[in-house]
Amino acid sequence: MVKSQRQISLRERLNISRLAIAHPWLTVCFWLAVTVAGLLAFSSLKYALFPDITFPVVVVNAQAPIETALETETKLTVPIEQQLQSLAGLDDTRSSTYSGQTVVSIAFDVGTNLESSTEAVETALQQAELPPESTFETISINLNESAAITYAIKSESKTLPELIQIAKEQILPPIAELPGVLKIKLLGDATPDEEENNSSITASPTLARFNNENAVAFQVIKRGEANTLEVVSRVEEAVQQLQAGLPEVQLVLAETEADYIREATQATIDALLLAIVLAVLVIFPFLRNFRATLITALAIPISLLGTCIAMAVAGFNLETITLLALALVIGIIVDDAIVDVENISRHIEAGETPRQAAIAGTDEIGWTVSASTLTIVAVFLPIAFMGGTVGQFFKPFGLTVSVAVFTSLLVARTLSPVLAVYWLRHGYAETRRHGDTETVETSPIPNSQFPIPNSQFPIPNSQFPIPNSQFPIPNSQGLAHHYHNLLRWSLNHRQIVVGLAVASFIAGIALIPLIPKGFIPKLDRGEFNIVYTSPLPDLSSRFEGLNPSPEQEQEASSNTPADNTGSIFGDLFQSPIKILLYKSRSVAREIEEVVLDSSAVESVFTTVGVRGEPNKGELYVKLKEERQFHTAEVQEQLRAALPKLDGVTISVEDIQFVDTGGEKPLQVGLVSDDLETLYSSAQEIKARVEKLPGLVDVTVTGEDNKADSIAEIERLNGQRVAYISANLSQGQALGDATDQVVTEAQAILPDGVQIDLEGDSARIGSIFGSFAGTLSLSVACMLSLLLLVFGRLLEPLVVGLSLPLSIVGAMLALLVTQSNFGMISLIGLIFLLGLLDKNALLLMDYANQLRQSGLSRTEAVLQTGVVRLRPIMMTTASTILGMLPIAFGLGAGSELRQPMAVAIIGGLITSTLLSLIVVPVLYTLLEDLWLKFFKGSQLNRCSTQK
């Protein structure tokens, strides 16, 4: 019978489920409104590959009439760096110094306002003491202002000059006016008219080629805040309209990131939907009732749609990180619903009406479920406030998970009980009890080697009904019966259990050095770049040695359509830059011929003169969707087949989600004031690194420097530096490769030269450092909340000591699958902490309730284990099955998602098995130890308060 109002305790009055059950239609209508609003919010969310992160960079290009690089460093570079070092929000300064010129790159903290940073740089430079005839310009760079899409312009009847004219007059102006477009770069014009450049259409001396043919091209640069897919869609529509009016011209898609974004996002959504289906399917065998399963299943879409509302308000996108967050919380959402529905079902099995069962069931576990869910929020919320690039990267993740978990709690505490009142019936209880359970009465543990007294240790008050000690064990020969016997044995052998738990933790830690470590897993995007640098001739004598080759002479005089350079060669030899472009293009041709011979290659788009350097070129290689080899395998094949050209360096590069100017993933800096020692050490280390397996395209800065002639000086944060950079071959982990390079460097490093990790090599360390601090804060918040809820130290200490139980399973799973241990897998470990905490709370709170009702500690612990076994196993099974589609690595971008799922599955298997035994053992052991060693102390008084 339901209690009278006079009998209802304060704790029960605060139970939001009672309010929801009292007003069922209001509850249902509220969640219907949330569902509709969530659908609208979901439809408004934009697709992206990664979160929007602002990387503010200001570049200073200074020049002065100075003859040597060393003198330029002293008179130009150093004064500029000293003037900038006190700027607010400064992250680092990097400079490249040449004879009479220095380029200083100033990077500010992620999220710093770029406009105000640029103004601060300009103000500081005006106060710098520079040579009288020096000049400088500042350039603001937002790395989010990237190329969204590139088109090649081809024709069978038009010459290149004619195509350039058509592009300038008919094609580029309407596209430049599209929303989200910052500017358009015209490629393929070796002699651009600088006066024609404006804020929306620019051109610099470049040459372009598409599939081994000369071409004209244009690159659409999106605004930093614009969505790539939206900009690309607008450009594609505009190109279709323009193509209809230009029958003699073909606008051919040459390069875009949009295709991969669409594929990766859709693959993540597909994995999310499959995870939902699998999570629901695994519930039915436990509940064995369609209505109970449906109530649990409804919590998933409603909670996710409620989360979409918060995402839309916060301005988040549907991208890899937020979709991972949604996939991750499926297990928690199911857990909240399972615990409530399963507990209500258990009361119905005991003969109560659905309404009585809903009220009693939610009263019984409401406080614990709410507290445990809030501890998960306490675990994930600090992630949203991490600093640096990692913090900006995971801010949407932390907030999305926190909102989703809180929303799932509200659904489980309001909608699920209401639906249970009207959908669950007594027939359900009969179905579950029929021929499937037997009643077992607990008894004291006989012949205990380590007796467990019926402690007088105070238990937090509980004023709701507790089932008697006769409790059902499904299928006496099944899992629950065996678990009951194992738990009884474990309570008799607590020291052995604790020893095994400690051993498992040590084993997990010992596995860490064996696991591949990295920043972000390498993605099989089906596209990559080949970057080359041709030798830069001595231009001290005008055009000496720069006469055109016979091939160029033939090309200049040719009048073939689209291949004729027309008037370009009319004054070609008035500028060495143009000559270098054409010489560099001949290098590109030789590379293209090899690349296009591969059966896996679909297209090649080449830009000669990238980043304003005429001797540098970049080939964008697009692979066929239906191909026999992975991207990394094709890269290895091409590395072996690419031509060996005198003085030409060729590097096969992965496409990064932010263009950092061709920075390789592995980068080690050598710092020293002695240039001769610096560059000789770098060359010696390079020679050793090139012999290491798994490292390719090894380069070192300052290779052109000689003892009597310094051509280039690199500086980092006011110190001279030489960078050793390398790409990784297939299967090579960045962390392991970095360790190898550092070991080789330390073996020969002379005194006065220091090692400084850069690029992704440095980011690995920052990731683990950031997560270590965040994890400590998360655990502190979680334990503080538990202390507030329970009012004593026992339960928080048990939870804290049981948290490492997931380490061994997660590490073993990562090792067996050779998954990357880095930024993504660390998120999985944090999730495991939250779920393990929740399971431990369910066990301890119910044991406290049983002890409060008069059961001995031993009987309460045994009964708690069997009663809570089913919801814990349901949660574990549904979470594991929900992670399986992600762990299998299906679809584009799966390499990024997979490590998290692998870590969660492995960690859940071991943590669930261990926590079902270790938590009850620690619960009894710590209580005995406190009573024995801290009796009368402040610790005991704190822990025994009611």
C-alpha angles and dihedrals in degrees: 000000000000114000121251118250090255091058097048112107126225090252090055092046089056089054104114089200090070090056092049093049090049091054105033099161093049089051094049093046091050093054091043088056090048090051093052092045089047092054090051091047092048092052090052095052116105126226120240139157098233137001119284107263125177114223104186113201129169119195122202117201109192128179135186136167094263122139105210136044092231092055091044089054092053099043102032115017101042096048090050093049093047091051092051101044095086096054116127115253094015113161103178143325125224126183139186114201126198134167105302095349140077130184114201120190115200115195118195129200115286110271096025114140107260097206095053090044091054091050090050091052093050092049091050093049092053088061095047120109102238132163112284096247097043122121132191141184130196124220122194114216125192106187089207088066091087138149109281098182139354128205130195117217114216137171138176092211107030127081122228094257089052091049090050090053092048090050093051095046107032112015111036103044097062092044091049089059094058117114113262094023113123098182144324125240117211111215128194100044111117093185107039118179103240090201090064092058115106137168094281105033121043136169134188129182104289141137125215135201133184122196093344095312130106112253148161118242142177130212121208112216113202125214115261094249095041122106113245096219093049092050092046092049091053092047093048091052092048092048091053090054092046092048090057090060096045107059094165094052129069120209104202124189106243105170140357138154092208095087093056092044090054093047095046094046093047091047090053092048090049090051089048093052092046089049090055092051094048093045090054095045093056092055095062097066088056099044096030091200126103096212095050090048091049092051090053093044094052090062091068103061093035092052092045093049090049088053090052089061091058091045091053092048091049092049095242124156132225095254137140096280099046092043088052088052091053092047090049096053094053089088092050092047091051090045093056093048094042094053093052098041093043092050092048089048090052091055091049088052087055090059103263123137116255091254093049090045092050093051096042094041095051092043089052098055105012096100093047095045091049093047094046092048091049089052088057088053087050088053097050103032095072088060088068090060100049114130132238129019093322090054093051089046093054101034092097089047096054094045094044093051092045093051093044093050093048091047091050089052091055091048092049093047097045118018099034095055091046092052090046091056092056103030106039117076139183090259087069091061092049091050092052095045098044110110092328110091141040130197119246125186118216120232136186117283110263125220094004114188089203106032116218110210122216088254124215087213104144116253124207111262118269120185102181129095119277123203114246123259092267101096132171122250110194113230104353090222092049138085098293093052093050091045090051091054093044092050091049090052091047093053087054092050104037097151091056091050093049090047091053090048092052090047091052091052092049090048091052092052091047091056095057097083089054095056122091109251129202147143104249121352116255110259124223093225098159090236138077143158132252110206123192137180120202121204117278109228124219106271097183088108112053111256092335106158091003100103113139119262120244088255091055092046089053091047092049094053095041119105099194116140117268091356096067112102089200114182092003091084090044090085098012095124094053090080129042090208091068092048090052090050093056093044089049091050090059087059090051091053093057091049093046093054091057094044095048090052088070113099089215095061120095101178144349125210116190130196117190115200100032118184090008095296111121094200093058128081138179128207117200107207119200116194127211117261091228103055137138098229137054119246093257091053092051089049091054091049092051094046088059094045102043114112121260105231124184111258093356120121116203124191131183106217134190117232109252124212088237121038105237096173099272096309110171119229094242113055127160121182126209113207123201139131092224106085096192092052091042097055096038090052091048092052092048092049091047090055090053094044093052088063093055116102117246097027120106139167092031112187136172129200120242095032090142092054118109132190092256098033125046109191100172136020122193120202133187121195092339097315131101113252141179118204125216108197134180143170122230125242122225114300096011114131117221095223093052092045092050091051090052093051093047090050091051091047095049091051093065104018112131124219114282096033118104132192121237120181116222139179119013089341089067093040091062090063093045091051095054090043093050093046093047090057093042092047091052090051091047093052091046091051091047095050092045090054091049091050089052093049099045098031093220141070102243100083096041090050093050090050093046093050093046096051096087091060091094095056098083095050094045094048093045091051092049091048096048093048093038088230121168117268102211145090097335099042090050088063088057091054091052090050090053090055091056095048094045089050090053094051092049092051093051090053098046098042094052091047089053090051092051092048090049089055091056107271120135117252094251093049091045093051093048094047092046092054095055096041093049095040095086099052092043092050091045091052093047094047094047093047093048093048089045090056095046096084089054094043092053088064099228123169136008115327093018090132089069096048100039102074092057093052093045092052092048095049094048093043094047093053094055098033093052094048093045098041093055087061106024098048094057090044093050090045091059097034097052091047091054092046092050093050090047103043106021102040109146094005127122089254091056093046090051093047096046099050115123 
